[in-house]
Amino acid sequence: MVGTPVTSRWRGFWERGGLWRALLVTVVYLALYLLAGLLVGTWFGDLVDTDDIFATPLSVFLGLAAPLLVGAVVLTVFLVSLRWFPVLFARQALPGRGWMWVAPALVLVPIVLRALGIDYATYAPGVVATALAAGLLVGFVEEVLCRGIVVTMLRRGGWSEWAVMVVSSLVFALLHSANILSGMPLGTVALTVVYTFGFGTAMYLTLRVTRNLVWPILLHGLFDPLLFLSTGGIDEVSGGATTNTLVTLAGPTNLLFVALGIVGLFLARAVNARRTGQDTPLPASA
């Protein structure tokens, strides 16, 4: 079925890809996400415990999940309008390399340690469930945006895979610089940006080696809420607020993500693949 001229122009505009289109999507998404957070804070701020966001399930939902839910809807509508869900979630045509398995392993280790080590008795069951649901929303919106839309647009713009890795990870990291608007100290924001660049690199490598966007979404969706629950805060990259041995062992992996991000800047030959014209994920029927 042939689309209308307006629909065709809309899809044609975005399907050309390139850096500035990727940045435009990112900026619009971030603006709408921040606006949603502002509105939730204005209308329901008295229901969010600013001293301990994990005090109640409602506090977790309004303080963390609600803006993400808006972001998920925005991205879903955008992808549906472009018919990109089959594109982003198809098996990646560009294969990874064996050494790239270190990235998902590096993410999975702290997930398991924290899952086994968190003292769940300190939280209401509804808080844990809501935090896990919010984590899946984090995984969906941030991976669909950064490892889905941004990666695909950069590939369609003809960028090398090394540049795709670095730029998509940098976009992911700079998204977290918005934390400064919430009053987070500049030094903490800077540390978070460095850490998230490394984590973004790990997610790109996970995408390459698993060849499916679902796996970065699931790993990211588990990593974040377990990190939140183990530290008692959001975007905390230090060791954690508990003396549990397993949770303590998970702490140093944050430094490994930073190291991976730095090493990633020197991985041009190892990451780049021979250009075959098939490095953008395509629907199975294509």
C-alpha positions in Angstrom: 0.0 0.0 0.0 1.5 3.3 -1.1 1.7 5.9 1.6 0.4 9.5 1.3 2.9 12.1 0.1 3.2 13.6 3.6 3.9 10.2 5.1 6.4 9.4 2.4 8.2 12.7 2.9 8.3 12.1 6.7 9.8 8.7 6.3 12.1 9.7 3.6 13.5 12.5 5.7 14.4 10.3 8.6 15.5 7.3 6.6 18.4 9.2 5.1 20.0 9.1 8.5 23.1 11.1 9.5 24.4 12.7 12.6 22.3 15.8 12.8 19.1 13.8 12.4 20.2 11.5 15.2 21.0 14.5 17.4 17.6 16.1 16.5 15.7 13.0 17.7 17.8 12.9 20.8 17.3 16.5 21.7 13.5 16.3 21.1 13.3 13.2 23.2 15.3 14.7 26.0 13.2 17.9 26.0 9.9 15.9 26.2 11.3 13.6 28.9 12.4 16.6 31.0 9.1 18.3 30.4 7.3 15.2 31.6 9.4 15.1 34.7 8.7 18.8 35.4 5.0 18.3 35.0 5.0 15.2 37.2 7.0 17.1 39.8 4.6 20.1 39.6 1.4 18.1 39.8 2.5 15.2 42.1 5.7 16.4 43.7 4.3 16.0 47.2 3.8 12.3 46.6 7.5 11.8 45.8 9.9 11.3 48.7 12.8 13.4 47.6 14.9 12.2 50.5 14.3 8.5 49.7 12.7 7.9 46.3 12.4 4.2 47.2 10.3 4.9 50.2 7.0 3.8 48.6 5.9 2.3 45.2 4.1 5.5 44.3 7.2 7.5 44.9 9.2 5.2 42.6 6.6 5.3 39.9 6.1 9.1 39.9 9.8 10.0 40.5 11.3 7.5 38.1 8.9 5.6 36.0 6.3 8.2 34.9 8.7 10.4 32.8 10.2 7.2 31.3 6.7 6.0 30.4 6.1 9.3 28.5 9.5 8.8 26.8 8.6 5.2 25.8 5.3 6.4 24.3 7.1 9.1 22.3 9.7 6.7 20.9 7.1 4.1 20.1 4.9 6.6 18.2 8.0 7.8 16.3 9.1 4.2 15.4 5.5 3.3 14.3 5.3 6.3 12.1 8.5 5.2 10.3 7.7 1.5 10.4 11.0 1.0 12.1 10.1 -1.6 14.7 10.9 -4.5 12.3 14.1 -2.6 11.3 15.5 -2.1 14.8 14.5 -5.5 16.2 15.5 -7.7 13.3 18.7 -9.8 13.6 21.7 -7.5 12.9 23.3 -8.2 9.6 26.6 -7.0 10.9 28.3 -9.7 13.0 30.3 -9.1 16.1 33.6 -10.7 17.1 34.4 -13.2 19.8 36.2 -10.8 22.1 33.1 -8.6 22.2 31.4 -11.1 24.5 33.5 -9.5 27.3 30.9 -6.6 27.2 27.7 -8.5 28.1 29.7 -10.6 30.6 30.9 -7.4 32.2 27.3 -6.2 32.6 26.0 -9.6 33.7 28.4 -10.1 36.6 27.3 -7.1 38.7 23.6 -7.9 37.8 24.0 -11.4 39.4 26.0 -10.1 42.3 23.6 -7.4 43.2 20.5 -9.6 42.6 21.9 -12.1 45.1 23.3 -9.5 47.5 20.6 -6.8 47.9 18.8 -6.8 51.2 15.3 -6.9 49.8 13.8 -6.8 53.3 14.7 -3.1 53.5 12.2 -2.3 50.8 8.5 -2.9 50.5 7.8 -5.6 47.9 5.9 -3.1 45.8 9.0 -0.8 45.7 11.2 -3.6 44.3 8.5 -4.6 41.7 8.1 -0.9 40.6 11.8 -0.3 40.5 12.3 -3.4 38.3 9.5 -2.2 36.0 11.0 1.2 35.8 14.3 -0.4 35.0 12.8 -2.1 32.0 11.5 1.2 30.9 15.0 2.7 31.2 16.4 -0.2 29.2 13.8 0.3 26.5 13.9 4.0 26.0 17.7 4.4 26.3 18.6 1.4 24.2 16.0 2.1 21.5 17.2 5.6 21.3 20.9 5.2 21.5 21.6 1.6 20.2 18.6 1.6 17.9 17.7 4.9 16.4 21.1 6.7 16.7 23.1 3.6 15.6 20.9 3.0 12.6 20.9 6.7 11.5 24.7 6.9 11.8 25.1 3.7 9.8 22.8 5.0 7.1 24.8 8.2 7.1 27.8 6.1 6.1 29.8 6.4 9.3 32.4 3.8 10.2 31.5 1.3 12.9 34.1 2.8 15.2 32.5 6.2 14.9 29.1 4.6 15.4 30.3 3.1 18.6 31.9 6.3 19.9 29.2 8.7 18.9 26.3 6.6 20.0 28.0 6.1 23.4 28.8 9.8 23.6 25.1 10.6 22.9 24.1 8.2 25.6 26.6 9.7 28.1 25.5 13.3 27.3 21.9 12.4 28.0 22.9 11.9 31.6 24.5 15.4 31.8 20.9 16.6 32.2 21.2 15.4 35.8 22.8 18.8 36.5 19.3 20.3 36.1 18.2 18.4 39.2 20.9 19.9 41.3 23.4 17.1 41.1 26.9 18.5 41.8 29.0 19.2 38.7 31.7 16.7 39.7 29.2 13.9 40.1 27.6 14.7 36.8 31.1 14.6 35.1 31.8 11.3 36.7 28.4 10.0 35.6 29.1 11.1 32.0 32.4 9.3 31.9 30.9 6.1 33.5 27.9 6.1 31.1 30.2 6.5 28.1 31.9 3.3 29.1 28.5 1.6 29.8 27.3 2.8 26.4 30.3 1.2 24.8 29.5 -2.0 26.5 25.9 -1.9 25.2 27.1 -1.2 21.6 29.4 -4.2 21.8 26.6 -6.3 23.3 24.4 -5.2 20.3 27.2 -6.3 17.9 27.9 -9.7 19.4 24.3 -10.7 20.2 23.1 -9.2 16.9 19.7 -8.2 18.5 18.6 -5.0 20.3 16.5 -7.1 22.7 19.7 -8.1 24.7 21.0 -4.6 25.4 17.5 -3.7 26.5 17.2 -6.6 28.9 20.7 -6.3 30.3 20.3 -2.5 30.7 16.8 -3.0 32.1 18.2 -5.3 34.8 21.4 -3.5 35.5 19.9 -0.1 36.4 17.2 -1.0 39.0 19.5 -3.4 40.8 22.2 -0.7 40.9 19.5 1.7 42.3 18.4 -0.7 44.9 21.9 -1.6 46.0 23.0 2.0 46.4 19.7 3.5 47.5 20.0 6.2 44.8 19.8 7.0 41.1 22.9 7.5 38.9 25.2 6.5 41.8 28.4 5.1 40.4 30.3 4.5 43.7 30.5 1.3 45.5 27.2 1.3 47.2 25.6 2.0 50.6 25.7 -1.5 52.0 28.3 -3.8 53.6 27.0 -6.9 51.8 29.9 -8.7 50.3 28.3 -9.5 47.0 27.1 -6.0 46.4 30.6 -4.7 47.4 32.2 -7.0 44.9 29.9 -5.5 42.2 31.2 -2.0 42.8 34.6 -2.2 41.0 32.8 -3.1 37.8 31.9 0.5 37.4 35.6 1.3 37.0 35.9 -1.5 34.4 33.2 0.3 32.4 35.2 3.5 32.5 38.2 1.5 31.4 36.2 -0.1 28.5 35.1 3.4 27.4 38.7 4.5 27.3 39.9 1.4 25.5 37.0 1.8 23.1 38.6 5.0 21.8 41.5 2.8 20.5 39.4 0.0 19.1 39.1 1.3 15.5 40.6 -1.7 13.8 39.0 -4.2 16.1 35.5 -2.7 15.8 35.3 -1.8 12.2 34.0 -4.4 9.8 34.2 -4.6 6.1 31.6 -2.5 4.6 29.1 -4.7 2.8 26.1 -2.4 2.6 24.3 -4.7 5.1 25.4 -3.1 8.4 22.0 -1.6 9.0 19.5 -4.1 10.6 16.8 -5.0 8.1 13.4 -6.7 8.4 13.5 -10.4 7.9 11.3 -10.1 4.9 13.5 -7.5 3.2 
